[in-house]
Amino acid sequence: MSENKRPVFTGLILIVIGLLFFLNNFGYLSGDIWRFWPLILIIWGIKKLVY
């Protein structure tokens, strides 16, 4: 990925995560999968370390 597009991609990921939390707060999303949301941060951190 180009160096210029990395901040845009990171920003879009953060917006999507924020939107998911927003929808969850209003009850549009439900289920047990939200117990595992910290895994997103862990996977993202591992990816940053490896690449």
NORUR-V303324 format. One line per field, one symbol per residue. phi: phi as a letter, one per 40 degrees, with the letter a starting at -180 (. if undefined). psi: psi as a letter, one per 20 degrees, with the letter a starting at -180 (. if undefined). burial: + if it has 16 or more other ideal C-beta (glycine too) atoms within 10 Angstrom, else -. Layout:
BEGIN
phi: ???
psi: ???
burial: ???
END
This chain:
BEGIN
phi: .ccccdccccccccccccccccccccgcbahccccbdccdccccccccccb
psi: qqhhighgggghghgggggghghhhjjhprrihihjhhhghgggggghgg.
burial: ---------------------------------------------------
END
